[in-house]
């Protein structure tokens, strides 16, 4: 199988349930990272903040995932913590609705951190 060259190719190759969930994740990430550009990195979609990566998102058999998601302070981390798998991954299982507002806030917080690192 050829690796996807664009986010659209990546999405088109997914089964319907995974595609629908990842399209929601993608939209929320881009809302949280206004002006971000998209690319494929490590075989998965990534939203770039300037020349730096912001978030990668991917579809798996039973869940969509965001990478890398740092540990946040306060209320945001309290919401993210139950979705964590490993130190920097967030899993969104397909059997539950995509928490678009939370994904958007994660993306916004990651973008703010990337801007501070410049």
Buried (B, 14 or more C-beta within 10 A) or exposed (E): EEEBEEBEEBBEEBEEEBBBBBBBBBBBBBBBBEEBEBBBEEEBBBBBBEEEBBBBBBBEEEBBBBBBBEEBEEEBBEBBEEBBEEEEBBBBEBEEEBBBEBBBBBBBBBBEEBEEEE
